[in-house]
């Protein structure tokens, strides 16, 4: 990648235009033509650096429930259990991590479906040694954006959406728009026109709906999602922190401000699991992650923490809302 590719990737992740000709807008920002912006984006996708370009929605705002779940699985059964977990249509992320709880996945279910019952059903099929559910108590930061140029030191490239605590009203036109916007964007001159055609809407209607969904917080952002290893961020650690309840807000905000942290949540604790704050740390090496963790510890004044590195990615996709298989 040259420097222009890196600048383009930063824009694709943080400021993708909801416009009829988005690549013309991106090209103008970079001082290149629309065709050049399209060519470079296609190349970055063909090389596997860009996973997809699509909308990222707030599950709670759409009436869905979700949770992070940990299974403790014997080493010789990890792949078998990962396959059972991956088959669930609501599972979007599934990683092996360095801990006794070694399989971690996120599951999202639609309105009317009991989240706990779905996890129990998976556990009955997979037969892990132990199960822990870690639903979100409070969202402190969500915004995966890798700074490709090495010039951003601000933490989050744009203001962090606080996440909704209750669903919004969704009509059938919103559902059609969501179905279109969650699909991978075609890399062409008028990509939203192609997406809109697939659900029987006009380009202008789809873009207007996208902006409205973003305005109310149902759509967190419209952005490129990168494959972090291919983008040069080979190390990925989930840092879990034992933070006293009365210090979660203060410590969590300090942790969320660090540029290496993409996600920061307060989650449920257990008698044998005192870690209430979860942060995702990305770096170019494990040493980078460890350095960032020490900086977070110093900033927040929290010394009891664990680093759980991802060793295998079994599944990483977007939740598909309002589709037939989302049951």
C-alpha positions in Angstrom: 0.0 0.0 0.0 1.2 3.5 -0.7 0.3 6.5 1.4 -2.8 7.3 -0.7 -4.1 3.8 -0.1 -3.7 4.3 3.6 -5.5 7.7 3.5 -8.3 6.1 1.5 -8.6 3.3 4.1 -8.9 5.9 6.9 -11.7 7.7 5.1 -13.5 4.4 4.2 -13.5 3.4 7.9 -14.4 6.7 9.5 -16.2 9.1 7.0 -17.8 7.1 4.2 -20.2 9.5 2.3 -23.9 8.7 2.2 -24.2 10.1 -1.3 -25.2 9.1 -4.7 -21.6 9.0 -6.0 -19.6 8.3 -2.8 -16.4 7.5 -4.6 -16.4 10.8 -6.4 -16.7 12.5 -3.0 -13.8 10.4 -1.6 -11.7 11.1 -4.7 -12.2 14.8 -4.3 -11.1 14.6 -0.7 -7.9 12.8 -1.7 -7.2 14.8 -4.9 -7.8 11.9 -7.2 -10.5 11.0 -9.8 -13.6 9.0 -9.0 -12.3 6.2 -11.2 -9.0 6.1 -9.3 -10.9 5.9 -6.0 -12.9 3.0 -7.3 -9.9 1.2 -8.7 -7.9 1.6 -5.4 -10.9 0.4 -3.3 -11.4 -2.6 -5.5 -7.7 -3.5 -5.3 -7.7 -3.2 -1.5 -10.8 -5.5 -1.3 -9.3 -8.0 -3.8 -6.2 -8.2 -1.6 -8.3 -9.0 1.4 -7.6 -5.8 3.4 -11.2 -4.6 3.2 -13.6 -7.3 4.5 -16.7 -5.4 3.5 -18.3 -1.9 3.3 -21.7 -1.8 4.9 -23.9 -0.4 7.6 -23.2 -1.3 11.2 -26.5 -1.2 13.2 -27.2 -0.9 16.9 -28.9 -4.2 17.9 -30.8 -2.7 20.8 -32.2 0.1 18.7 -33.6 -2.6 16.3 -35.2 -4.5 19.2 -32.7 -7.3 19.1 -30.8 -8.7 22.2 -27.2 -9.8 22.2 -24.5 -11.1 24.4 -20.8 -12.0 24.5 -20.6 -15.7 25.5 -17.6 -17.7 26.7 -17.2 -21.5 26.6 -14.6 -23.5 28.3 -13.8 -26.3 25.9 -11.2 -29.1 25.9 -8.4 -28.3 23.4 -9.1 -31.4 21.3 -12.8 -30.3 20.8 -12.3 -26.6 20.0 -12.8 -26.9 16.3 -15.8 -29.2 16.7 -17.5 -26.9 19.1 -16.6 -23.8 17.0 -18.4 -25.4 14.1 -21.6 -26.0 16.2 -21.5 -22.4 17.4 -20.8 -21.0 13.9 -23.9 -22.7 12.5 -26.2 -20.5 14.6 -27.4 -17.6 12.3 -27.2 -15.1 15.2 -23.5 -15.7 15.9 -21.4 -13.1 14.2 -18.0 -13.3 15.9 -16.3 -16.4 17.2 -12.6 -16.6 18.4 -10.3 -18.9 20.3 -8.5 -17.1 23.1 -5.7 -17.8 25.5 -7.7 -18.6 28.7 -9.4 -21.5 30.4 -12.5 -19.9 28.8 -11.1 -20.4 25.3 -14.0 -19.9 22.9 -15.6 -16.5 22.9 -18.5 -15.6 20.6 -21.2 -12.9 20.2 -24.8 -13.9 19.6 -27.7 -11.7 18.6 -31.4 -12.8 18.5 -34.4 -11.0 17.1 -37.5 -9.7 19.1 -39.5 -12.5 20.6 -36.5 -14.9 20.9 -35.2 -15.7 24.4 -31.4 -15.0 24.3 -30.7 -17.2 27.4 -32.6 -20.1 25.9 -30.6 -19.9 22.6 -27.3 -20.0 24.6 -28.6 -22.9 26.6 -29.5 -24.7 23.3 -26.1 -24.1 21.9 -24.5 -25.3 25.1 -26.6 -28.5 25.1 -25.3 -29.2 21.6 -21.7 -28.3 22.2 -21.3 -29.7 25.7 -18.6 -27.2 27.0 -17.1 -27.7 30.4 -18.5 -24.3 31.5 -20.5 -21.4 30.1 -20.5 -17.7 31.0 -22.8 -15.0 29.4 -21.4 -11.5 29.5 -24.2 -9.2 28.3 -23.4 -5.5 28.0 -24.3 -3.5 31.1 -22.9 -0.2 29.7 -21.4 0.7 26.3 -18.4 3.0 26.7 -16.9 2.9 23.3 -17.4 1.1 20.0 -15.6 2.2 16.9 -13.2 -0.1 15.0 -11.1 2.2 12.9 -7.4 1.3 12.3 -5.3 4.4 11.7 -3.3 3.3 8.6 -1.2 6.4 8.3 0.1 6.5 11.9 -0.9 10.2 12.3 -4.1 9.9 14.3 -3.5 10.2 18.1 -6.9 11.3 19.1 -8.4 8.0 20.1 -11.7 7.8 18.3 -11.6 9.4 14.8 -15.1 10.8 15.2 -17.5 11.3 18.2 -18.5 8.0 19.7 -22.2 7.1 19.5 -23.4 6.3 23.0 -25.6 3.3 22.0 -29.4 3.2 22.7 -31.0 1.6 25.7 -34.3 0.9 24.1 -35.7 0.1 20.6 -36.9 2.7 18.1 -40.0 2.4 16.0 -39.2 0.6 12.8 -41.6 0.6 9.8 -41.5 -1.6 6.7 -39.6 1.0 4.7 -36.9 1.0 7.4 -36.8 -2.8 7.2 -36.3 -2.7 3.5 -33.6 0.0 3.9 -31.8 -2.0 6.6 -31.8 -5.2 4.4 -30.2 -3.2 1.6 -27.7 -1.2 3.8 -26.3 -4.3 5.6 -25.3 -5.9 2.3 -21.7 -5.5 1.0 -21.5 -2.3 -1.1 -20.7 -2.8 -4.7 -17.6 -0.9 -5.7 -19.0 1.2 -8.6 -20.0 4.7 -9.5 -23.6 4.6 -8.0 -23.5 1.7 -5.5 -26.5 2.9 -3.5 -28.7 2.8 -6.6 -27.8 -0.9 -7.0 -28.5 -1.7 -3.4 -31.8 0.3 -3.6 -32.9 -1.6 -6.7 -32.5 -4.9 -4.8 -35.2 -3.9 -2.3 -37.5 -1.9 -4.6 -36.5 1.6 -3.4 -35.0 4.5 -5.2 -31.4 5.6 -4.6 -32.7 8.9 -3.0 -35.1 7.0 -0.7 -32.4 4.6 0.5 -29.9 7.4 1.2 -32.5 9.4 3.0 -33.4 6.4 5.2 -29.8 5.7 5.9 -29.2 9.3 7.1 -32.4 9.1 9.2 -31.3 5.8 10.8 -27.9 7.3 11.6 -29.5 10.4 13.1 -31.6 8.4 15.6 -28.6 6.1 16.4 -30.1 2.9 14.9 -27.2 2.9 12.4 -23.9 3.4 14.2 -22.0 4.1 11.1 -21.6 3.2 7.4 -18.0 2.1 7.0 -15.4 -0.3 5.7 -14.5 -3.1 8.0 -10.9 -4.2 7.6 -9.3 -7.6 8.2 -7.0 -6.4 10.9 -4.2 -8.8 10.3 -4.0 -8.1 6.6 -4.0 -4.4 7.4 -0.9 -4.8 9.6 -2.5 -5.1 13.0 -1.5 -8.7 13.7 -2.1 -8.8 17.5 -5.5 -8.6 19.1 -6.1 -8.9 22.8 -9.2 -8.7 24.9 -8.2 -7.0 28.1 -10.5 -7.6 31.1 -10.3 -5.3 34.1 -11.5 -5.8 37.7 -12.9 -2.3 38.3 -15.0 -1.5 41.4 -18.6 -0.6 40.5 -18.2 3.0 41.7 -15.2 3.5 39.4 -16.5 1.9 36.2 -17.6 5.1 34.6 -14.5 7.0 35.4 -12.0 4.2 34.6 -13.9 3.1 31.5 -13.9 6.6 30.0 -10.2 6.8 30.5 -9.6 3.4 28.8 -12.0 4.3 25.9 -9.9 7.4 25.1 -6.8 5.3 24.2 -6.3 5.0 20.4 -5.4 1.3 20.6 -8.8 0.5 22.1 -11.6 -0.2 19.6 -14.3 -1.4 22.0 -14.9 -0.8 25.7 -17.9 -2.2 27.7 -19.0 -2.8 31.2 -20.2 -6.4 31.4 -21.7 -8.8 33.9 -19.4 -10.2 36.7 -19.5 -13.5 38.6 -18.0 -14.6 41.9 -15.2 -16.3 40.0 -15.0 -13.6 37.4 -14.5 -10.1 38.9 -13.6 -8.4 35.6 -16.3 -5.8 34.9 -14.7 -3.8 32.1 -13.8 -5.3 28.7 -11.5 -3.5 26.2 -10.4 -4.7 22.8 -6.8 -3.7 22.1 -5.2 -3.9 18.6 -1.6 -3.6 17.8 1.0 -4.6 15.3 2.6 -7.0 17.8 1.8 -8.5 21.2 4.3 -6.0 22.6 2.2 -3.2 21.3 -0.9 -4.7 23.1 1.1 -5.1 26.4 2.4 -1.5 26.2 -1.2 -0.2 25.6 -2.5 -2.3 28.5 0.2 -0.8 30.8 -0.8 2.7 29.7 -4.5 1.9 30.4 -3.6 0.5 33.8 -1.6 3.7 34.6 -4.3 6.0 33.3 -7.2 4.3 35.1 -5.4 3.2 38.2 -6.5 -0.4 37.7 -3.8 -3.1 38.2 -5.9 -6.3 38.3 -6.4 -7.3 34.6 -5.9 -10.2 32.1 -4.9 -10.1 28.5 -6.7 -12.8 26.4 -5.1 -13.0 22.9 -7.1 -14.3 20.0 -5.3 -17.3 18.4 -7.9 -18.3 15.8 -10.8 -16.6 14.1 -13.6 -19.1 13.5 -16.2 -16.6 12.3 -16.4 -12.8 11.7 -19.4 -11.4 9.9 -22.1 -8.8 10.3 -25.4 -9.6 12.0 -28.1 -9.9 9.3 -31.2 -8.2 10.5 -34.8 -9.0 9.3 -33.6 -11.8 7.0 -35.4 -15.1 6.7 -32.5 -17.0 8.4 -32.5 -14.6 11.4 -34.8 -16.7 13.5 
